[in-house]
Amino acid sequence: LAIGRNDVGTGFDAPRQTYFNAIVAALLAKGYGRVICRAVLPDASSWGAFNTVMQALVTARADPKVVYVNRTDGVHPSDAGYVTMAGLFFTRYTAALA
């Protein structure tokens, strides 16, 4: 579940947190074995706080089927970034799916 800057606008406020939790619950209800919640790359703005809120929501669920994954390598996913991060994503997502 990748919720990013364009999805939450100016911040990850209470209504958006409720929507996030509803999406996770709907995915689990549909029978998905694991929901991977991916953070956004933080920058000098408040997006680090966005990641903190998302991680707290995942942690509060206390459900091993819901996993928080943070990309902290600092490479924005451009064409070259995807090539660079392919192994990183595979490693982190594979570990989260195990």
VOPADREN-728069 format. One record per residue (C-alpha): residue number from 0; residue in three letters; z, y, x. Coordinates in steps of 0.25 Angstrom, whole numbers, plus 5000, padded with zeros to 4 digits. Layout:
// residues N
<atom><pos>NUM</pos><code>ALA</code><zz>Z</zz><yy>Y</yy><xx>X</xx></atom>
...
// end
This chain:
// residues 98
<atom><pos>0</pos><code>LEU</code><zz>5000</zz><yy>5000</yy><xx>5000</xx></atom>
<atom><pos>1</pos><code>ALA</code><zz>4995</zz><yy>5012</yy><xx>5007</xx></atom>
<atom><pos>2</pos><code>ILE</code><zz>5000</zz><yy>5025</yy><xx>5001</xx></atom>
<atom><pos>3</pos><code>GLY</code><zz>4996</zz><yy>5037</yy><xx>5010</xx></atom>
<atom><pos>4</pos><code>ARG</code><zz>4995</zz><yy>5052</yy><xx>5010</xx></atom>
<atom><pos>5</pos><code>ASN</code><zz>4984</zz><yy>5053</yy><xx>5000</xx></atom>
<atom><pos>6</pos><code>ASP</code><zz>4992</zz><yy>5044</yy><xx>4990</xx></atom>
<atom><pos>7</pos><code>VAL</code><zz>5005</zz><yy>5052</yy><xx>4990</xx></atom>
<atom><pos>8</pos><code>GLY</code><zz>5000</zz><yy>5066</yy><xx>4992</xx></atom>
<atom><pos>9</pos><code>THR</code><zz>5012</zz><yy>5075</yy><xx>4997</xx></atom>
<atom><pos>10</pos><code>GLY</code><zz>5022</zz><yy>5064</yy><xx>4998</xx></atom>
<atom><pos>11</pos><code>PHE</code><zz>5028</zz><yy>5051</yy><xx>4994</xx></atom>
<atom><pos>12</pos><code>ASP</code><zz>5037</zz><yy>5057</yy><xx>4983</xx></atom>
<atom><pos>13</pos><code>ALA</code><zz>5045</zz><yy>5049</yy><xx>4972</xx></atom>
<atom><pos>14</pos><code>PRO</code><zz>5034</zz><yy>5047</yy><xx>4962</xx></atom>
<atom><pos>15</pos><code>ARG</code><zz>5025</zz><yy>5042</yy><xx>4973</xx></atom>
<atom><pos>16</pos><code>GLN</code><zz>5036</zz><yy>5033</yy><xx>4978</xx></atom>
<atom><pos>17</pos><code>THR</code><zz>5037</zz><yy>5027</yy><xx>4964</xx></atom>
<atom><pos>18</pos><code>TYR</code><zz>5022</zz><yy>5025</yy><xx>4964</xx></atom>
<atom><pos>19</pos><code>PHE</code><zz>5022</zz><yy>5018</yy><xx>4977</xx></atom>
<atom><pos>20</pos><code>ASN</code><zz>5033</zz><yy>5008</yy><xx>4973</xx></atom>
<atom><pos>21</pos><code>ALA</code><zz>5025</zz><yy>5006</yy><xx>4960</xx></atom>
<atom><pos>22</pos><code>ILE</code><zz>5013</zz><yy>5002</yy><xx>4968</xx></atom>
<atom><pos>23</pos><code>VAL</code><zz>5021</zz><yy>4993</yy><xx>4977</xx></atom>
<atom><pos>24</pos><code>ALA</code><zz>5027</zz><yy>4986</yy><xx>4965</xx></atom>
<atom><pos>25</pos><code>ALA</code><zz>5013</zz><yy>4984</yy><xx>4958</xx></atom>
<atom><pos>26</pos><code>LEU</code><zz>5008</zz><yy>4978</yy><xx>4971</xx></atom>
<atom><pos>27</pos><code>LEU</code><zz>5019</zz><yy>4968</yy><xx>4971</xx></atom>
<atom><pos>28</pos><code>ALA</code><zz>5018</zz><yy>4965</yy><xx>4957</xx></atom>
<atom><pos>29</pos><code>LYS</code><zz>5003</zz><yy>4962</yy><xx>4959</xx></atom>
<atom><pos>30</pos><code>GLY</code><zz>5007</zz><yy>4951</yy><xx>4968</xx></atom>
<atom><pos>31</pos><code>TYR</code><zz>5004</zz><yy>4958</yy><xx>4982</xx></atom>
<atom><pos>32</pos><code>GLY</code><zz>5012</zz><yy>4950</yy><xx>4992</xx></atom>
<atom><pos>33</pos><code>ARG</code><zz>5015</zz><yy>4962</yy><xx>5001</xx></atom>
<atom><pos>34</pos><code>VAL</code><zz>5013</zz><yy>4977</yy><xx>4999</xx></atom>
<atom><pos>35</pos><code>ILE</code><zz>5011</zz><yy>4984</yy><xx>5012</xx></atom>
<atom><pos>36</pos><code>CYS</code><zz>5015</zz><yy>4999</yy><xx>5011</xx></atom>
<atom><pos>37</pos><code>ARG</code><zz>5008</zz><yy>5007</yy><xx>5022</xx></atom>
<atom><pos>38</pos><code>ALA</code><zz>5013</zz><yy>5020</yy><xx>5027</xx></atom>
<atom><pos>39</pos><code>VAL</code><zz>5004</zz><yy>5032</yy><xx>5031</xx></atom>
<atom><pos>40</pos><code>LEU</code><zz>5003</zz><yy>5038</yy><xx>5045</xx></atom>
<atom><pos>41</pos><code>PRO</code><zz>5014</zz><yy>5049</yy><xx>5046</xx></atom>
<atom><pos>42</pos><code>ASP</code><zz>5010</zz><yy>5062</yy><xx>5051</xx></atom>
<atom><pos>43</pos><code>ALA</code><zz>5017</zz><yy>5075</yy><xx>5054</xx></atom>
<atom><pos>44</pos><code>SER</code><zz>5019</zz><yy>5077</yy><xx>5039</xx></atom>
<atom><pos>45</pos><code>SER</code><zz>5028</zz><yy>5070</yy><xx>5029</xx></atom>
<atom><pos>46</pos><code>TRP</code><zz>5020</zz><yy>5057</yy><xx>5029</xx></atom>
<atom><pos>47</pos><code>GLY</code><zz>5031</zz><yy>5050</yy><xx>5038</xx></atom>
<atom><pos>48</pos><code>ALA</code><zz>5040</zz><yy>5053</yy><xx>5026</xx></atom>
<atom><pos>49</pos><code>PHE</code><zz>5030</zz><yy>5046</yy><xx>5017</xx></atom>
<atom><pos>50</pos><code>ASN</code><zz>5031</zz><yy>5033</yy><xx>5025</xx></atom>
<atom><pos>51</pos><code>THR</code><zz>5046</zz><yy>5034</yy><xx>5025</xx></atom>
<atom><pos>52</pos><code>VAL</code><zz>5046</zz><yy>5034</yy><xx>5010</xx></atom>
<atom><pos>53</pos><code>MET</code><zz>5036</zz><yy>5023</yy><xx>5009</xx></atom>
<atom><pos>54</pos><code>GLN</code><zz>5044</zz><yy>5014</yy><xx>5018</xx></atom>
<atom><pos>55</pos><code>ALA</code><zz>5057</zz><yy>5017</yy><xx>5011</xx></atom>
<atom><pos>56</pos><code>LEU</code><zz>5050</zz><yy>5013</yy><xx>4998</xx></atom>
<atom><pos>57</pos><code>VAL</code><zz>5045</zz><yy>5000</yy><xx>5004</xx></atom>
<atom><pos>58</pos><code>THR</code><zz>5059</zz><yy>4997</yy><xx>5010</xx></atom>
<atom><pos>59</pos><code>ALA</code><zz>5066</zz><yy>5000</yy><xx>4997</xx></atom>
<atom><pos>60</pos><code>ARG</code><zz>5058</zz><yy>4989</yy><xx>4990</xx></atom>
<atom><pos>61</pos><code>ALA</code><zz>5064</zz><yy>4979</yy><xx>5000</xx></atom>
<atom><pos>62</pos><code>ASP</code><zz>5052</zz><yy>4970</yy><xx>4997</xx></atom>
<atom><pos>63</pos><code>PRO</code><zz>5046</zz><yy>4962</yy><xx>5008</xx></atom>
<atom><pos>64</pos><code>LYS</code><zz>5033</zz><yy>4962</yy><xx>5001</xx></atom>
<atom><pos>65</pos><code>VAL</code><zz>5032</zz><yy>4978</yy><xx>5002</xx></atom>
<atom><pos>66</pos><code>VAL</code><zz>5030</zz><yy>4982</yy><xx>5017</xx></atom>
<atom><pos>67</pos><code>TYR</code><zz>5029</zz><yy>4996</yy><xx>5023</xx></atom>
<atom><pos>68</pos><code>VAL</code><zz>5019</zz><yy>4997</yy><xx>5035</xx></atom>
<atom><pos>69</pos><code>ASN</code><zz>5019</zz><yy>5010</yy><xx>5043</xx></atom>
<atom><pos>70</pos><code>ARG</code><zz>5007</zz><yy>5014</yy><xx>5052</xx></atom>
<atom><pos>71</pos><code>THR</code><zz>5013</zz><yy>5021</yy><xx>5063</xx></atom>
<atom><pos>72</pos><code>ASP</code><zz>5002</zz><yy>5021</yy><xx>5074</xx></atom>
<atom><pos>73</pos><code>GLY</code><zz>4997</zz><yy>5035</yy><xx>5071</xx></atom>
<atom><pos>74</pos><code>VAL</code><zz>4982</zz><yy>5031</yy><xx>5069</xx></atom>
<atom><pos>75</pos><code>HIS</code><zz>4976</zz><yy>5036</yy><xx>5056</xx></atom>
<atom><pos>76</pos><code>PRO</code><zz>4967</zz><yy>5026</yy><xx>5050</xx></atom>
<atom><pos>77</pos><code>SER</code><zz>4953</zz><yy>5031</yy><xx>5054</xx></atom>
<atom><pos>78</pos><code>ASP</code><zz>4942</zz><yy>5022</yy><xx>5058</xx></atom>
<atom><pos>79</pos><code>ALA</code><zz>4948</zz><yy>5021</yy><xx>5072</xx></atom>
<atom><pos>80</pos><code>GLY</code><zz>4962</zz><yy>5020</yy><xx>5067</xx></atom>
<atom><pos>81</pos><code>TYR</code><zz>4959</zz><yy>5008</yy><xx>5058</xx></atom>
<atom><pos>82</pos><code>VAL</code><zz>4953</zz><yy>5001</yy><xx>5070</xx></atom>
<atom><pos>83</pos><code>THR</code><zz>4965</zz><yy>5004</yy><xx>5078</xx></atom>
<atom><pos>84</pos><code>MET</code><zz>4975</zz><yy>5001</yy><xx>5067</xx></atom>
<atom><pos>85</pos><code>ALA</code><zz>4969</zz><yy>4988</yy><xx>5062</xx></atom>
<atom><pos>86</pos><code>GLY</code><zz>4977</zz><yy>4979</yy><xx>5071</xx></atom>
<atom><pos>87</pos><code>LEU</code><zz>4990</zz><yy>4987</yy><xx>5067</xx></atom>
<atom><pos>88</pos><code>PHE</code><zz>4987</zz><yy>4986</yy><xx>5052</xx></atom>
<atom><pos>89</pos><code>PHE</code><zz>4984</zz><yy>4971</yy><xx>5053</xx></atom>
<atom><pos>90</pos><code>THR</code><zz>4997</zz><yy>4969</yy><xx>5061</xx></atom>
<atom><pos>91</pos><code>ARG</code><zz>5006</zz><yy>4977</yy><xx>5052</xx></atom>
<atom><pos>92</pos><code>TYR</code><zz>5000</zz><yy>4973</yy><xx>5039</xx></atom>
<atom><pos>93</pos><code>THR</code><zz>5000</zz><yy>4958</yy><xx>5043</xx></atom>
<atom><pos>94</pos><code>ALA</code><zz>5015</zz><yy>4959</yy><xx>5047</xx></atom>
<atom><pos>95</pos><code>ALA</code><zz>5018</zz><yy>4966</yy><xx>5034</xx></atom>
<atom><pos>96</pos><code>LEU</code><zz>5011</zz><yy>4955</yy><xx>5026</xx></atom>
<atom><pos>97</pos><code>ALA</code><zz>5018</zz><yy>4943</yy><xx>5033</xx></atom>
// end
